[in-house]
């Protein structure tokens, strides 16, 4: 009888311990939606026009509000500088210095959480 109790106690402890693992759970809602993104640049003098093609609904009216799946805005970073928030699919960057430049474009929810979708492009100002 003691052996049976010992086995049951050991089994119960093993189950209890295995339930206390170090797995982390995320409090952020997960989404199956991943938007598409393509970016092109047209240089004209010291300005560049960025054209973003995406199936994400760019929402001016819900910017900085609650997350809505499939809706959001764009963050742009020129030459690894400060982010520029854009609520349109086109952005003109002007008064650029001559030489090579790099632009990172990323898609974000209304509440600024990232969709983890980004593209980096380079261009030259002559």
C-alpha positions in Angstrom: 0.0 0.0 0.0 2.9 2.4 0.8 4.4 1.8 -2.6 1.1 2.6 -4.3 0.8 5.9 -2.3 4.4 6.7 -3.1 3.9 6.1 -6.8 0.7 8.2 -6.8 2.4 11.0 -4.8 5.4 11.0 -7.3 3.1 11.1 -10.3 1.1 14.0 -8.8 4.3 15.9 -8.1 5.6 15.3 -11.6 2.3 16.7 -13.1 2.4 19.7 -10.7 6.0 20.5 -11.6 5.5 20.1 -15.3 2.7 22.7 -15.2 5.1 25.3 -13.7 7.3 25.5 -16.7 8.9 28.7 -17.9 6.7 29.1 -21.0 5.8 32.8 -21.6 2.4 33.8 -22.7 1.8 37.0 -24.6 -0.9 39.5 -23.5 -0.9 41.1 -27.0 -3.6 39.7 -29.2 -2.3 37.6 -32.0 -3.5 38.1 -35.5 -3.5 35.8 -38.6 -3.6 38.9 -40.8 -0.2 40.0 -42.3 -0.4 43.0 -44.6 1.6 43.2 -47.9 4.0 46.0 -48.5 5.9 47.3 -51.6 7.8 50.6 -51.7 9.1 52.5 -54.6 11.0 55.8 -54.8 11.2 58.5 -57.5 13.9 61.0 -57.1 13.3 64.5 -58.5 16.1 67.0 -57.7 16.6 67.1 -54.0 13.3 65.4 -53.3 12.1 61.8 -53.3 8.5 60.6 -53.6 7.8 57.4 -51.8 4.9 55.3 -53.0 3.7 52.5 -50.6 1.6 49.8 -52.1 -0.2 47.7 -49.4 -3.5 46.0 -48.7 -3.5 47.6 -45.2 -6.3 50.2 -44.9 -4.4 53.4 -44.1 -6.7 55.1 -41.6 -6.3 58.8 -40.9 -9.5 58.8 -38.8 -8.5 56.0 -36.5 -4.8 57.0 -36.1 -3.7 56.7 -32.5 -6.9 54.9 -31.5 -7.8 51.3 -30.8 -6.4 48.5 -32.9 -8.5 47.3 -35.7 -7.3 44.3 -37.7 -6.4 45.3 -41.3 -6.1 49.0 -40.5 -3.3 51.3 -39.5 -0.6 53.7 -40.6 3.0 53.8 -41.9 6.2 54.7 -40.1 9.1 56.0 -42.2 12.7 56.4 -41.1 15.2 58.3 -43.3 18.8 57.3 -42.9 18.1 55.6 -39.5 16.7 58.9 -38.1 13.6 59.8 -36.3 10.4 58.0 -37.4 7.9 59.9 -39.5 4.3 58.9 -39.1 2.4 58.8 -42.4 -1.4 58.3 -42.8 -1.2 58.2 -46.6 0.2 55.8 -49.2 2.5 58.5 -50.6 5.1 60.7 -48.9 7.4 63.3 -50.3 10.8 63.9 -48.6 12.4 67.0 -49.7 15.6 69.1 -49.2 17.7 65.9 -49.2 21.5 66.1 -49.3 23.3 64.8 -52.4 24.4 61.2 -52.1 23.0 57.8 -51.0 20.0 57.6 -48.7 18.2 54.7 -47.0 14.5 54.6 -46.1 12.9 52.1 -43.9 9.1 51.8 -44.2 7.1 49.8 -41.7 3.4 49.1 -41.1 1.7 49.7 -37.8 -1.7 49.2 -36.1 -3.8 52.3 -35.1 -2.3 51.9 -31.6 1.3 52.0 -33.0 2.0 48.3 -32.4 3.9 46.9 -35.4 2.5 44.4 -37.9 6.2 43.2 -38.3 6.1 44.1 -41.9 8.8 46.4 -43.3 10.9 47.2 -46.4 14.1 49.1 -46.7 15.1 50.8 -49.9 18.0 52.9 -51.0 18.3 55.7 -53.6 20.8 58.4 -54.7 20.2 62.1 -54.9 22.4 63.6 -57.7 
